[in-house]
Amino acid sequence: MFYFKLFIKLKWLIVYWNQVLSRPLKKQPYNYQNHYEYNHPYSSYVHDIKPKRKKVKTRKKTNPIGAIFALSVLALYGYFVCPYNFKHYFEPLFLNRILNHKTNLETKDFIQPTAQYLHNSHFLGEYLLVDRAQKSKEISDIQIISEMTDTKNKLLNLAKKYPRLQPSIFVWEYSTGSGLEINSDEVFPSASIMKIPIAFELIRLVDSSANTSNPINLTDKRKFSEEFRTLGSGDLQYTKGDVLYSLDYLANIMIANSDNSATNMLLYEIGGMDGFNRAMRNLGLKVTSINEWLPDLDGTNKITAREMSKILYNIDNPNYINPKYKNILKEYLGNTRNIHLIKEKLPKDVMVLHKTGDIGTMLGDSGIVYANNGRKYIITILTKRPHNDYSARNFIQEASLLIFNDINNL
């Protein structure tokens, strides 16, 4: 019996010693049941009982493939989903500083940060938020009381001699109200004839703002900056930049020299393309519109012979433009240097206030003619033609002389 008890005690000591060595260093909560089972020498559970261990949280290993994928998604999001922030802020502000030691962040991004999605004009690929042109009432329409049938038939016969041309003609005589139309509502590329409504809208704004708190004066000066410099007609493109020019000077060379750079400056002044188009709709003109800054060699800017004649008619409308400004506009139109279309074959002493237009697919002229016997009439002749077809010039000259002779004999 003695040896049996000794054997049991030794075995218990061995089990207990193994349990002690396998315990964690951290102090375990006291468990009375375990204490009894560990310390009772005659317990039948000595061989089966294991001490309860507290679970120790282990940190999971990072999956390198998952991490690379997550970072790639984040990078793609920053580059493609937020391209504006990356290209216009992060790249110039940080990358340029690191790589080039200089920033290239433009001032306009802070002055007009919403211009990309909140704008009313655009110029040379840039979206702009410019002052709106003042709203205007509709201008008066031209009423043809009696048709000049004989003259119209002569013009149709003349057009048959030029089968490659597509003419559009509108004529109206002041004293009798007689006139004629040939395809007058057909839409044509405007070329530089568009400078008539631009000058008209400028004068209207100057007149209508005279009694406001912020009037526009023709003596006001504007800076000729590089974004307005453009090709085509006019000499302003060859002058140095950052020079101030008065609105009066710009309007004069726009008509006299058909200066495209001056035209773009004045177009910006009246609200840009969108501002101009709104103004034309307010005037009651449905077609006249600018869709491209000059020079518009593709002919995307549109007019009709009737609408150009309607603008010329309202220059003398006392209910619309003050006579003071009306005379200034007439002076601009009287300084046109290109006299080789409707004025070419007329008597030298005949005064013509007009503006020509010439691009590859269209040649035209629109103006007011003061005849020798006191007659006064509006004439607009537009021609679509094969590219730079010289016969369009001959047709306009002959048609103008024919109309002049018939009105002179009324």
Secondary structure as GFF3:
##gff-version 3
##sequence-region A 1 410
A	DSSP	alpha_helix	2	22	.	.	.	ID=ss1
A	DSSP	alpha_helix	32	39	.	.	.	ID=ss2
A	DSSP	alpha_helix	64	76	.	.	.	ID=ss3
A	DSSP	pi_helix	77	81	.	.	.	ID=ss4
A	DSSP	alpha_helix	83	85	.	.	.	ID=ss5
A	DSSP	pi_helix	86	95	.	.	.	ID=ss6
A	DSSP	alpha_helix	96	99	.	.	.	ID=ss7
A	DSSP	alpha_helix	108	111	.	.	.	ID=ss8
A	DSSP	beta_strand	121	123	.	.	.	ID=ss9
A	DSSP	beta_strand	126	128	.	.	.	ID=ss10
A	DSSP	beta_strand	146	147	.	.	.	ID=ss11
A	DSSP	alpha_helix	149	160	.	.	.	ID=ss12
A	DSSP	beta_strand	166	173	.	.	.	ID=ss13
A	DSSP	beta_strand	178	182	.	.	.	ID=ss14
A	DSSP	beta_strand	188	189	.	.	.	ID=ss15
A	DSSP	three_ten_helix	191	194	.	.	.	ID=ss16
A	DSSP	alpha_helix	195	208	.	.	.	ID=ss17
A	DSSP	beta_strand	221	224	.	.	.	ID=ss18
A	DSSP	three_ten_helix	226	228	.	.	.	ID=ss19
A	DSSP	three_ten_helix	236	238	.	.	.	ID=ss20
A	DSSP	beta_strand	243	246	.	.	.	ID=ss21
A	DSSP	alpha_helix	247	256	.	.	.	ID=ss22
A	DSSP	alpha_helix	260	269	.	.	.	ID=ss23
A	DSSP	alpha_helix	272	283	.	.	.	ID=ss24
A	DSSP	beta_strand	302	303	.	.	.	ID=ss25
A	DSSP	alpha_helix	305	313	.	.	.	ID=ss26
A	DSSP	three_ten_helix	314	316	.	.	.	ID=ss27
A	DSSP	alpha_helix	323	334	.	.	.	ID=ss28
A	DSSP	beta_strand	351	359	.	.	.	ID=ss29
A	DSSP	beta_strand	362	370	.	.	.	ID=ss30
A	DSSP	beta_strand	376	384	.	.	.	ID=ss31
A	DSSP	alpha_helix	391	408	.	.	.	ID=ss32
###
